[in-house]
Amino acid sequence: MQCIFCGGKTESRLVTFIYDEDDDYFFIKNVPAEVCVECGEKTFSPKVTEALTQIAKRKKGPAYTVNVPVFEYSDDVTTP
């Protein structure tokens, strides 16, 4: 397959899909995708896209939950 963005070659990989909408965040691990070896763009099949949509609608609970620290970006970074 060829990347629709840069024209590079793609290869099948399992990736982590990051969902981020209106301060609602979660990760979906082991998602099948075609990944461009040149630019890293990920492309999902229609079947995978539909499954991701269903997961986003919270049809099923998560496999597990982790706590993640959140930092605000600042140009004023001092080293300790």
PDB file with one MODEL, atoms N, CA, C and O in Angstrom:
MODEL        1
ATOM      1  N   MET A   1       0.837  -1.180   0.000  1.00  0.00           N
ATOM      2  CA  MET A   1       0.000   0.000   0.000  1.00  0.00           C
ATOM      3  C   MET A   1       0.888   1.252   0.000  1.00  0.00           C
ATOM      4  O   MET A   1       2.033   1.221   0.452  1.00  0.00           O
ATOM      5  N   GLN A   2       0.338   2.338  -0.511  1.00  0.00           N
ATOM      6  CA  GLN A   2       1.088   3.589  -0.606  1.00  0.00           C
ATOM      7  C   GLN A   2       0.429   4.644   0.286  1.00  0.00           C
ATOM      8  O   GLN A   2      -0.797   4.744   0.330  1.00  0.00           O
ATOM      9  N   CYS A   3       1.242   5.428   0.995  1.00  0.00           N
ATOM     10  CA  CYS A   3       0.758   6.482   1.886  1.00  0.00           C
ATOM     11  C   CYS A   3       0.004   7.536   1.076  1.00  0.00           C
ATOM     12  O   CYS A   3       0.483   8.007   0.045  1.00  0.00           O
ATOM     13  N   ILE A   4      -1.187   7.895   1.563  1.00  0.00           N
ATOM     14  CA  ILE A   4      -1.986   8.889   0.847  1.00  0.00           C
ATOM     15  C   ILE A   4      -1.463  10.308   1.061  1.00  0.00           C
ATOM     16  O   ILE A   4      -1.875  11.231   0.358  1.00  0.00           O
ATOM     17  N   PHE A   5      -0.552  10.491   2.031  1.00  0.00           N
ATOM     18  CA  PHE A   5      -0.013  11.823   2.308  1.00  0.00           C
ATOM     19  C   PHE A   5       1.307  12.091   1.597  1.00  0.00           C
ATOM     20  O   PHE A   5       1.466  13.121   0.942  1.00  0.00           O
ATOM     21  N   CYS A   6       2.259  11.159   1.725  1.00  0.00           N
ATOM     22  CA  CYS A   6       3.583  11.430   1.150  1.00  0.00           C
ATOM     23  C   CYS A   6       3.957  10.479   0.019  1.00  0.00           C
ATOM     24  O   CYS A   6       4.969  10.688  -0.650  1.00  0.00           O
ATOM     25  N   GLY A   7       3.158   9.441  -0.203  1.00  0.00           N
ATOM     26  CA  GLY A   7       3.459   8.492  -1.268  1.00  0.00           C
ATOM     27  C   GLY A   7       4.414   7.388  -0.868  1.00  0.00           C
ATOM     28  O   GLY A   7       4.754   6.533  -1.686  1.00  0.00           O
ATOM     29  N   GLY A   8       4.856   7.397   0.398  1.00  0.00           N
ATOM     30  CA  GLY A   8       5.785   6.367   0.870  1.00  0.00           C
ATOM     31  C   GLY A   8       5.124   5.009   0.999  1.00  0.00           C
ATOM     32  O   GLY A   8       3.901   4.888   0.919  1.00  0.00           O
ATOM     33  N   LYS A   9       5.934   4.003   1.195  1.00  0.00           N
ATOM     34  CA  LYS A   9       5.456   2.636   1.368  1.00  0.00           C
ATOM     35  C   LYS A   9       4.912   2.471   2.792  1.00  0.00           C
ATOM     36  O   LYS A   9       5.442   3.059   3.736  1.00  0.00           O
ATOM     37  N   THR A  10       3.854   1.671   2.940  1.00  0.00           N
ATOM     38  CA  THR A  10       3.312   1.400   4.269  1.00  0.00           C
ATOM     39  C   THR A  10       3.554  -0.061   4.630  1.00  0.00           C
ATOM     40  O   THR A  10       3.778  -0.912   3.770  1.00  0.00           O
ATOM     41  N   GLU A  11       3.499  -0.319   5.941  1.00  0.00           N
ATOM     42  CA  GLU A  11       3.586  -1.696   6.417  1.00  0.00           C
ATOM     43  C   GLU A  11       2.567  -1.902   7.523  1.00  0.00           C
ATOM     44  O   GLU A  11       2.215  -0.967   8.242  1.00  0.00           O
ATOM     45  N   SER A  12       2.096  -3.137   7.650  1.00  0.00           N
ATOM     46  CA  SER A  12       1.119  -3.475   8.678  1.00  0.00           C
ATOM     47  C   SER A  12       1.786  -3.504  10.041  1.00  0.00           C
ATOM     48  O   SER A  12       2.833  -4.125  10.221  1.00  0.00           O
ATOM     49  N   ARG A  13       1.163  -2.822  11.005  1.00  0.00           N
ATOM     50  CA  ARG A  13       1.675  -2.788  12.383  1.00  0.00           C
ATOM     51  C   ARG A  13       0.501  -2.724  13.346  1.00  0.00           C
ATOM     52  O   ARG A  13      -0.622  -2.395  12.966  1.00  0.00           O
ATOM     53  N   LEU A  14       0.787  -3.045  14.601  1.00  0.00           N
ATOM     54  CA  LEU A  14      -0.159  -2.802  15.682  1.00  0.00           C
ATOM     55  C   LEU A  14       0.274  -1.507  16.353  1.00  0.00           C
ATOM     56  O   LEU A  14       1.436  -1.360  16.734  1.00  0.00           O
ATOM     57  N   VAL A  15      -0.657  -0.566  16.500  1.00  0.00           N
ATOM     58  CA  VAL A  15      -0.344   0.748  17.045  1.00  0.00           C
ATOM     59  C   VAL A  15      -1.257   1.056  18.229  1.00  0.00           C
ATOM     60  O   VAL A  15      -2.223   0.337  18.485  1.00  0.00           O
ATOM     61  N   THR A  16      -0.942   2.120  18.939  1.00  0.00           N
ATOM     62  CA  THR A  16      -1.809   2.633  19.992  1.00  0.00           C
ATOM     63  C   THR A  16      -2.545   3.841  19.451  1.00  0.00           C
ATOM     64  O   THR A  16      -1.928   4.812  19.013  1.00  0.00           O
ATOM     65  N   PHE A  17      -3.869   3.778  19.482  1.00  0.00           N
ATOM     66  CA  PHE A  17      -4.719   4.872  19.021  1.00  0.00           C
ATOM     67  C   PHE A  17      -5.045   5.741  20.229  1.00  0.00           C
ATOM     68  O   PHE A  17      -5.479   5.229  21.261  1.00  0.00           O
ATOM     69  N   ILE A  18      -4.838   7.056  20.107  1.00  0.00           N
ATOM     70  CA  ILE A  18      -5.102   7.979  21.208  1.00  0.00           C
ATOM     71  C   ILE A  18      -6.369   8.759  20.895  1.00  0.00           C
ATOM     72  O   ILE A  18      -6.446   9.458  19.885  1.00  0.00           O
ATOM     73  N   TYR A  19      -7.357   8.635  21.765  1.00  0.00           N
ATOM     74  CA  TYR A  19      -8.624   9.352  21.618  1.00  0.00           C
ATOM     75  C   TYR A  19      -8.571  10.588  22.495  1.00  0.00           C
ATOM     76  O   TYR A  19      -8.226  10.506  23.674  1.00  0.00           O
ATOM     77  N   ASP A  20      -8.915  11.737  21.918  1.00  0.00           N
ATOM     78  CA  ASP A  20      -8.848  13.006  22.641  1.00  0.00           C
ATOM     79  C   ASP A  20      -9.959  13.905  22.114  1.00  0.00           C
ATOM     80  O   ASP A  20      -9.886  14.411  20.994  1.00  0.00           O
ATOM     81  N   GLU A  21     -10.993  14.099  22.939  1.00  0.00           N
ATOM     82  CA  GLU A  21     -12.087  14.983  22.542  1.00  0.00           C
ATOM     83  C   GLU A  21     -12.705  15.603  23.780  1.00  0.00           C
ATOM     84  O   GLU A  21     -13.165  14.891  24.673  1.00  0.00           O
ATOM     85  N   ASP A  22     -12.719  16.921  23.837  1.00  0.00           N
ATOM     86  CA  ASP A  22     -13.347  17.657  24.941  1.00  0.00           C
ATOM     87  C   ASP A  22     -12.883  17.163  26.315  1.00  0.00           C
ATOM     88  O   ASP A  22     -13.703  16.865  27.183  1.00  0.00           O
ATOM     89  N   ASP A  23     -11.569  17.078  26.504  1.00  0.00           N
ATOM     90  CA  ASP A  23     -10.982  16.606  27.765  1.00  0.00           C
ATOM     91  C   ASP A  23     -11.371  15.176  28.120  1.00  0.00           C
ATOM     92  O   ASP A  23     -11.325  14.797  29.291  1.00  0.00           O
ATOM     93  N   ASP A  24     -11.747  14.394  27.144  1.00  0.00           N
ATOM     94  CA  ASP A  24     -11.996  12.964  27.315  1.00  0.00           C
ATOM     95  C   ASP A  24     -10.864  12.260  26.587  1.00  0.00           C
ATOM     96  O   ASP A  24     -10.760  12.352  25.364  1.00  0.00           O
ATOM     97  N   TYR A  25     -10.018  11.558  27.326  1.00  0.00           N
ATOM     98  CA  TYR A  25      -8.834  10.931  26.759  1.00  0.00           C
ATOM     99  C   TYR A  25      -8.809   9.447  27.087  1.00  0.00           C
ATOM    100  O   TYR A  25      -9.116   9.047  28.211  1.00  0.00           O
ATOM    101  N   PHE A  26      -8.446   8.638  26.112  1.00  0.00           N
ATOM    102  CA  PHE A  26      -8.119   7.246  26.403  1.00  0.00           C
ATOM    103  C   PHE A  26      -7.279   6.667  25.276  1.00  0.00           C
ATOM    104  O   PHE A  26      -7.216   7.214  24.175  1.00  0.00           O
ATOM    105  N   PHE A  27      -6.639   5.551  25.578  1.00  0.00           N
ATOM    106  CA  PHE A  27      -5.763   4.873  24.649  1.00  0.00           C
ATOM    107  C   PHE A  27      -6.375   3.538  24.272  1.00  0.00           C
ATOM    108  O   PHE A  27      -6.977   2.861  25.107  1.00  0.00           O
ATOM    109  N   ILE A  28      -6.219   3.164  23.015  1.00  0.00           N
ATOM    110  CA  ILE A  28      -6.647   1.855  22.547  1.00  0.00           C
ATOM    111  C   ILE A  28      -5.397   1.178  21.994  1.00  0.00           C
ATOM    112  O   ILE A  28      -4.837   1.609  20.986  1.00  0.00           O
ATOM    113  N   LYS A  29      -4.971   0.118  22.664  1.00  0.00           N
ATOM    114  CA  LYS A  29      -3.727  -0.562  22.299  1.00  0.00           C
ATOM    115  C   LYS A  29      -3.976  -1.667  21.272  1.00  0.00           C
ATOM    116  O   LYS A  29      -5.082  -2.191  21.146  1.00  0.00           O
ATOM    117  N   ASN A  30      -2.918  -1.998  20.549  1.00  0.00           N
ATOM    118  CA  ASN A  30      -2.903  -3.119  19.605  1.00  0.00           C
ATOM    119  C   ASN A  30      -3.920  -2.981  18.477  1.00  0.00           C
ATOM    120  O   ASN A  30      -4.617  -3.935  18.134  1.00  0.00           O
ATOM    121  N   VAL A  31      -3.994  -1.778  17.905  1.00  0.00           N
ATOM    122  CA  VAL A  31      -4.911  -1.512  16.802  1.00  0.00           C
ATOM    123  C   VAL A  31      -4.193  -1.792  15.479  1.00  0.00           C
ATOM    124  O   VAL A  31      -3.120  -1.238  15.239  1.00  0.00           O
ATOM    125  N   PRO A  32      -4.762  -2.641  14.616  1.00  0.00           N
ATOM    126  CA  PRO A  32      -4.133  -2.896  13.326  1.00  0.00           C
ATOM    127  C   PRO A  32      -4.202  -1.659  12.434  1.00  0.00           C
ATOM    128  O   PRO A  32      -5.254  -1.033  12.304  1.00  0.00           O
ATOM    129  N   ALA A  33      -3.069  -1.314  11.821  1.00  0.00           N
ATOM    130  CA  ALA A  33      -2.999  -0.141  10.955  1.00  0.00           C
ATOM    131  C   ALA A  33      -1.946  -0.354   9.883  1.00  0.00           C
ATOM    132  O   ALA A  33      -1.050  -1.188  10.018  1.00  0.00           O
ATOM    133  N   GLU A  34      -2.076   0.418   8.821  1.00  0.00           N
ATOM    134  CA  GLU A  34      -1.017   0.538   7.829  1.00  0.00           C
ATOM    135  C   GLU A  34      -0.260   1.798   8.212  1.00  0.00           C
ATOM    136  O   GLU A  34      -0.859   2.868   8.322  1.00  0.00           O
ATOM    137  N   VAL A  35       1.055   1.688   8.419  1.00  0.00           N
ATOM    138  CA  VAL A  35       1.861   2.816   8.877  1.00  0.00           C
ATOM    139  C   VAL A  35       2.918   3.121   7.818  1.00  0.00           C
ATOM    140  O   VAL A  35       3.642   2.233   7.367  1.00  0.00           O
ATOM    141  N   CYS A  36       2.992   4.399   7.432  1.00  0.00           N
ATOM    142  CA  CYS A  36       3.970   4.821   6.428  1.00  0.00           C
ATOM    143  C   CYS A  36       5.374   4.770   7.034  1.00  0.00           C
ATOM    144  O   CYS A  36       5.616   5.302   8.117  1.00  0.00           O
ATOM    145  N   VAL A  37       6.290   4.122   6.316  1.00  0.00           N
ATOM    146  CA  VAL A  37       7.663   4.024   6.805  1.00  0.00           C
ATOM    147  C   VAL A  37       8.418   5.334   6.607  1.00  0.00           C
ATOM    148  O   VAL A  37       9.488   5.520   7.188  1.00  0.00           O
ATOM    149  N   GLU A  38       7.880   6.247   5.796  1.00  0.00           N
ATOM    150  CA  GLU A  38       8.524   7.540   5.548  1.00  0.00           C
ATOM    151  C   GLU A  38       8.066   8.609   6.540  1.00  0.00           C
ATOM    152  O   GLU A  38       8.895   9.240   7.195  1.00  0.00           O
ATOM    153  N   CYS A  39       6.743   8.816   6.653  1.00  0.00           N
ATOM    154  CA  CYS A  39       6.229   9.930   7.465  1.00  0.00           C
ATOM    155  C   CYS A  39       5.523   9.497   8.746  1.00  0.00           C
ATOM    156  O   CYS A  39       5.227  10.333   9.600  1.00  0.00           O
ATOM    157  N   GLY A  40       5.249   8.193   8.891  1.00  0.00           N
ATOM    158  CA  GLY A  40       4.620   7.696  10.113  1.00  0.00           C
ATOM    159  C   GLY A  40       3.107   7.799  10.144  1.00  0.00           C
ATOM    160  O   GLY A  40       2.488   7.416  11.137  1.00  0.00           O
ATOM    161  N   GLU A  41       2.496   8.305   9.080  1.00  0.00           N
ATOM    162  CA  GLU A  41       1.035   8.425   9.034  1.00  0.00           C
ATOM    163  C   GLU A  41       0.393   7.045   9.171  1.00  0.00           C
ATOM    164  O   GLU A  41       0.852   6.068   8.580  1.00  0.00           O
ATOM    165  N   LYS A  42      -0.686   6.987   9.969  1.00  0.00           N
ATOM    166  CA  LYS A  42      -1.400   5.732  10.194  1.00  0.00           C
ATOM    167  C   LYS A  42      -2.709   5.747   9.421  1.00  0.00           C
ATOM    168  O   LYS A  42      -3.426   6.748   9.418  1.00  0.00           O
ATOM    169  N   THR A  43      -3.019   4.630   8.764  1.00  0.00           N
ATOM    170  CA  THR A  43      -4.276   4.476   8.045  1.00  0.00           C
ATOM    171  C   THR A  43      -4.970   3.237   8.586  1.00  0.00           C
ATOM    172  O   THR A  43      -4.354   2.185   8.756  1.00  0.00           O
ATOM    173  N   PHE A  44      -6.279   3.381   8.856  1.00  0.00           N
ATOM    174  CA  PHE A  44      -7.071   2.289   9.414  1.00  0.00           C
ATOM    175  C   PHE A  44      -8.099   1.828   8.394  1.00  0.00           C
ATOM    176  O   PHE A  44      -8.637   2.636   7.636  1.00  0.00           O
ATOM    177  N   SER A  45      -8.370   0.532   8.377  1.00  0.00           N
ATOM    178  CA  SER A  45      -9.384  -0.004   7.472  1.00  0.00           C
ATOM    179  C   SER A  45     -10.767   0.444   7.946  1.00  0.00           C
ATOM    180  O   SER A  45     -10.914   0.854   9.098  1.00  0.00           O
ATOM    181  N   PRO A  46     -11.778   0.375   7.085  1.00  0.00           N
ATOM    182  CA  PRO A  46     -13.137   0.722   7.509  1.00  0.00           C
ATOM    183  C   PRO A  46     -13.618  -0.126   8.696  1.00  0.00           C
ATOM    184  O   PRO A  46     -14.304   0.384   9.583  1.00  0.00           O
ATOM    185  N   LYS A  47     -13.263  -1.411   8.715  1.00  0.00           N
ATOM    186  CA  LYS A  47     -13.663  -2.294   9.818  1.00  0.00           C
ATOM    187  C   LYS A  47     -13.041  -1.830  11.136  1.00  0.00           C
ATOM    188  O   LYS A  47     -13.722  -1.783  12.161  1.00  0.00           O
ATOM    189  N   VAL A  48     -11.755  -1.491  11.113  1.00  0.00           N
ATOM    190  CA  VAL A  48     -11.064  -1.020  12.317  1.00  0.00           C
ATOM    191  C   VAL A  48     -11.627   0.333  12.745  1.00  0.00           C
ATOM    192  O   VAL A  48     -11.816   0.579  13.936  1.00  0.00           O
ATOM    193  N   THR A  49     -11.893   1.207  11.782  1.00  0.00           N
ATOM    194  CA  THR A  49     -12.465   2.517  12.105  1.00  0.00           C
ATOM    195  C   THR A  49     -13.810   2.367  12.796  1.00  0.00           C
ATOM    196  O   THR A  49     -14.095   3.084  13.755  1.00  0.00           O
ATOM    197  N   GLU A  50     -14.632   1.453  12.326  1.00  0.00           N
ATOM    198  CA  GLU A  50     -15.938   1.203  12.960  1.00  0.00           C
ATOM    199  C   GLU A  50     -15.752   0.677  14.386  1.00  0.00           C
ATOM    200  O   GLU A  50     -16.472   1.093  15.294  1.00  0.00           O
ATOM    201  N   ALA A  51     -14.804  -0.222  14.591  1.00  0.00           N
ATOM    202  CA  ALA A  51     -14.540  -0.743  15.931  1.00  0.00           C
ATOM    203  C   ALA A  51     -14.049   0.369  16.860  1.00  0.00           C
ATOM    204  O   ALA A  51     -14.454   0.423  18.021  1.00  0.00           O
ATOM    205  N   LEU A  52     -13.179   1.258  16.361  1.00  0.00           N
ATOM    206  CA  LEU A  52     -12.702   2.388  17.172  1.00  0.00           C
ATOM    207  C   LEU A  52     -13.862   3.304  17.552  1.00  0.00           C
ATOM    208  O   LEU A  52     -13.916   3.809  18.673  1.00  0.00           O
ATOM    209  N   THR A  53     -14.788   3.518  16.618  1.00  0.00           N
ATOM    210  CA  THR A  53     -15.968   4.345  16.894  1.00  0.00           C
ATOM    211  C   THR A  53     -16.817   3.725  17.997  1.00  0.00           C
ATOM    212  O   THR A  53     -17.299   4.433  18.882  1.00  0.00           O
ATOM    213  N   GLN A  54     -17.000   2.426  17.952  1.00  0.00           N
ATOM    214  CA  GLN A  54     -17.789   1.742  18.979  1.00  0.00           C
ATOM    215  C   GLN A  54     -17.110   1.825  20.345  1.00  0.00           C
ATOM    216  O   GLN A  54     -17.775   2.015  21.363  1.00  0.00           O
ATOM    217  N   ILE A  55     -15.803   1.683  20.365  1.00  0.00           N
ATOM    218  CA  ILE A  55     -15.062   1.809  21.623  1.00  0.00           C
ATOM    219  C   ILE A  55     -15.205   3.226  22.166  1.00  0.00           C
ATOM    220  O   ILE A  55     -15.398   3.417  23.366  1.00  0.00           O
ATOM    221  N   ALA A  56     -15.111   4.222  21.282  1.00  0.00           N
ATOM    222  CA  ALA A  56     -15.242   5.618  21.700  1.00  0.00           C
ATOM    223  C   ALA A  56     -16.628   5.901  22.292  1.00  0.00           C
ATOM    224  O   ALA A  56     -16.775   6.779  23.141  1.00  0.00           O
ATOM    225  N   LYS A  57     -17.620   5.171  21.850  1.00  0.00           N
ATOM    226  CA  LYS A  57     -18.981   5.329  22.382  1.00  0.00           C
ATOM    227  C   LYS A  57     -19.159   4.605  23.714  1.00  0.00           C
ATOM    228  O   LYS A  57     -20.242   4.606  24.298  1.00  0.00           O
ATOM    229  N   ARG A  58     -18.076   3.990  24.179  1.00  0.00           N
ATOM    230  CA  ARG A  58     -18.055   3.305  25.481  1.00  0.00           C
ATOM    231  C   ARG A  58     -19.076   2.174  25.575  1.00  0.00           C
ATOM    232  O   ARG A  58     -19.773   2.032  26.580  1.00  0.00           O
ATOM    233  N   LYS A  59     -19.153   1.374  24.513  1.00  0.00           N
ATOM    234  CA  LYS A  59     -20.046   0.222  24.512  1.00  0.00           C
ATOM    235  C   LYS A  59     -19.558  -0.862  25.477  1.00  0.00           C
ATOM    236  O   LYS A  59     -20.331  -1.713  25.918  1.00  0.00           O
ATOM    237  N   LYS A  60     -18.271  -0.815  25.791  1.00  0.00           N
ATOM    238  CA  LYS A  60     -17.640  -1.821  26.641  1.00  0.00           C
ATOM    239  C   LYS A  60     -16.653  -1.108  27.552  1.00  0.00           C
ATOM    240  O   LYS A  60     -16.062  -0.104  27.155  1.00  0.00           O
ATOM    241  N   GLY A  61     -16.468  -1.606  28.755  1.00  0.00           N
ATOM    242  CA  GLY A  61     -15.524  -0.992  29.690  1.00  0.00           C
ATOM    243  C   GLY A  61     -14.080  -1.231  29.290  1.00  0.00           C
ATOM    244  O   GLY A  61     -13.794  -2.111  28.478  1.00  0.00           O
ATOM    245  N   PRO A  62     -13.159  -0.442  29.864  1.00  0.00           N
ATOM    246  CA  PRO A  62     -11.736  -0.585  29.521  1.00  0.00           C
ATOM    247  C   PRO A  62     -11.139  -1.879  30.073  1.00  0.00           C
ATOM    248  O   PRO A  62     -11.642  -2.444  31.044  1.00  0.00           O
ATOM    249  N   ALA A  63     -10.073  -2.330  29.445  1.00  0.00           N
ATOM    250  CA  ALA A  63      -9.352  -3.512  29.916  1.00  0.00           C
ATOM    251  C   ALA A  63      -8.686  -3.221  31.258  1.00  0.00           C
ATOM    252  O   ALA A  63      -8.647  -4.081  32.138  1.00  0.00           O
ATOM    253  N   TYR A  64      -8.165  -2.007  31.409  1.00  0.00           N
ATOM    254  CA  TYR A  64      -7.570  -1.566  32.664  1.00  0.00           C
ATOM    255  C   TYR A  64      -7.445  -0.054  32.634  1.00  0.00           C
ATOM    256  O   TYR A  64      -7.607   0.565  31.582  1.00  0.00           O
ATOM    257  N   THR A  65      -7.159   0.541  33.777  1.00  0.00           N
ATOM    258  CA  THR A  65      -7.039   1.986  33.900  1.00  0.00           C
ATOM    259  C   THR A  65      -5.690   2.323  34.517  1.00  0.00           C
ATOM    260  O   THR A  65      -5.215   1.623  35.411  1.00  0.00           O
ATOM    261  N   VAL A  66      -5.069   3.413  34.030  1.00  0.00           N
ATOM    262  CA  VAL A  66      -3.813   3.897  34.591  1.00  0.00           C
ATOM    263  C   VAL A  66      -3.969   5.375  34.925  1.00  0.00           C
ATOM    264  O   VAL A  66      -4.753   6.083  34.293  1.00  0.00           O
ATOM    265  N   ASN A  67      -3.223   5.832  35.914  1.00  0.00           N
ATOM    266  CA  ASN A  67      -3.180   7.258  36.238  1.00  0.00           C
ATOM    267  C   ASN A  67      -2.023   7.884  35.476  1.00  0.00           C
ATOM    268  O   ASN A  67      -0.914   7.350  35.463  1.00  0.00           O
ATOM    269  N   VAL A  68      -2.289   9.015  34.845  1.00  0.00           N
ATOM    270  CA  VAL A  68      -1.282   9.684  34.031  1.00  0.00           C
ATOM    271  C   VAL A  68      -1.129  11.121  34.507  1.00  0.00           C
ATOM    272  O   VAL A  68      -2.117  11.855  34.555  1.00  0.00           O
ATOM    273  N   PRO A  69       0.085  11.545  34.861  1.00  0.00           N
ATOM    274  CA  PRO A  69       0.272  12.944  35.240  1.00  0.00           C
ATOM    275  C   PRO A  69       0.094  13.854  34.026  1.00  0.00           C
ATOM    276  O   PRO A  69       0.459  13.492  32.908  1.00  0.00           O
ATOM    277  N   VAL A  70      -0.468  15.031  34.259  1.00  0.00           N
ATOM    278  CA  VAL A  70      -0.693  15.998  33.190  1.00  0.00           C
ATOM    279  C   VAL A  70       0.064  17.272  33.529  1.00  0.00           C
ATOM    280  O   VAL A  70      -0.063  17.802  34.633  1.00  0.00           O
ATOM    281  N   PHE A  71       0.844  17.758  32.588  1.00  0.00           N
ATOM    282  CA  PHE A  71       1.632  18.965  32.773  1.00  0.00           C
ATOM    283  C   PHE A  71       1.143  20.030  31.812  1.00  0.00           C
ATOM    284  O   PHE A  71       0.656  19.714  30.727  1.00  0.00           O
ATOM    285  N   GLU A  72       1.267  21.274  32.198  1.00  0.00           N
ATOM    286  CA  GLU A  72       0.978  22.398  31.319  1.00  0.00           C
ATOM    287  C   GLU A  72       2.292  22.848  30.695  1.00  0.00           C
ATOM    288  O   GLU A  72       3.310  22.931  31.383  1.00  0.00           O
ATOM    289  N   TYR A  73       2.278  23.135  29.409  1.00  0.00           N
ATOM    290  CA  TYR A  73       3.479  23.616  28.734  1.00  0.00           C
ATOM    291  C   TYR A  73       3.766  25.052  29.152  1.00  0.00           C
ATOM    292  O   TYR A  73       2.854  25.859  29.337  1.00  0.00           O
ATOM    293  N   SER A  74       5.053  25.353  29.296  1.00  0.00           N
ATOM    294  CA  SER A  74       5.494  26.715  29.594  1.00  0.00           C
ATOM    295  C   SER A  74       6.854  26.929  28.949  1.00  0.00           C
ATOM    296  O   SER A  74       7.703  26.038  28.972  1.00  0.00           O
ATOM    297  N   ASP A  75       7.064  28.103  28.376  1.00  0.00           N
ATOM    298  CA  ASP A  75       8.378  28.451  27.826  1.00  0.00           C
ATOM    299  C   ASP A  75       9.403  28.657  28.934  1.00  0.00           C
ATOM    300  O   ASP A  75      10.605  28.517  28.711  1.00  0.00           O
ATOM    301  N   ASP A  76       8.922  28.989  30.125  1.00  0.00           N
ATOM    302  CA  ASP A  76       9.787  29.267  31.260  1.00  0.00           C
ATOM    303  C   ASP A  76      10.071  27.973  32.029  1.00  0.00           C
ATOM    304  O   ASP A  76       9.468  27.704  33.067  1.00  0.00           O
ATOM    305  N   VAL A  77      10.999  27.184  31.494  1.00  0.00           N
ATOM    306  CA  VAL A  77      11.367  25.916  32.135  1.00  0.00           C
ATOM    307  C   VAL A  77      12.711  26.103  32.807  1.00  0.00           C
ATOM    308  O   VAL A  77      13.699  26.438  32.154  1.00  0.00           O
ATOM    309  N   THR A  78      12.746  25.886  34.103  1.00  0.00           N
ATOM    310  CA  THR A  78      14.020  25.973  34.832  1.00  0.00           C
ATOM    311  C   THR A  78      14.422  24.590  35.263  1.00  0.00           C
ATOM    312  O   THR A  78      13.583  23.771  35.639  1.00  0.00           O
ATOM    313  N   THR A  79      15.694  24.339  35.208  1.00  0.00           N
ATOM    314  CA  THR A  79      16.201  23.044  35.649  1.00  0.00           C
ATOM    315  C   THR A  79      16.564  23.119  37.131  1.00  0.00           C
ATOM    316  O   THR A  79      17.147  24.098  37.599  1.00  0.00           O
ATOM    317  N   PRO A  80      16.214  22.086  37.835  1.00  0.00           N
ATOM    318  CA  PRO A  80      16.511  22.086  39.276  1.00  0.00           C
ATOM    319  C   PRO A  80      17.982  22.052  39.594  1.00  0.00           C
ATOM    320  O   PRO A  80      18.360  22.048  40.766  1.00  0.00           O
TER     321      PRO A  80
ENDMDL
END
